[in-house]
């Protein structure tokens, strides 16, 4: 498995795990609210139920975000390499590996740190469409694109 494929698989698994956790939490809250509704009455009950619904809405929004991230990752062909940087490119700039896909936490694969970033982020925006050897500056830091996979 190539380095880029390992990165892609790791991020796909990370997002799928998040989706599973959010679904479990929402399911648990739904079950709790059903059980709570059977045996309680009064203001305290209404407040607790309201808090559960607010928490459920927050989790639902996080779930939607994770599903959207997975949809973006699912569209990426991790075996494809291009001369110009596109969504799905693994870029080495200033010795840092950047996976242009969606904004996700930094990971370490084969002892190498990789940062996933969105093409819409300031850095991602500067990278898109450029080739090896391109230089640019963001917030006083100069970047040189060394490699594109």
NORDALIN-V432968 format. One line per field, one symbol per residue. ss: DSSP state (@ for helix, = for strand, . for the rest). phi: phi as a letter, one per 20 degrees, with the letter a starting at -180 (. if undefined). Layout:
ss=???
phi=???
//
This chain:
ss=..@@@@@@@@@@@@@@@@@@@@@@@@@@@@@@@@@@@@@...@@@@@@@@@@@@@@@@@@@@@@@@@@@@@@@@@..............====..======..======..=======...@@@@@@.......====..========.
phi=.fgffffgffffffffffgfffffffffffffffffffdcbofffffffffffffffffffffffffffffffffeefeeccfefcfofdddclmdecdfbcfcffccclmdfcdecefefgfgfffgnecgnfcbcclndedcfebcc
//
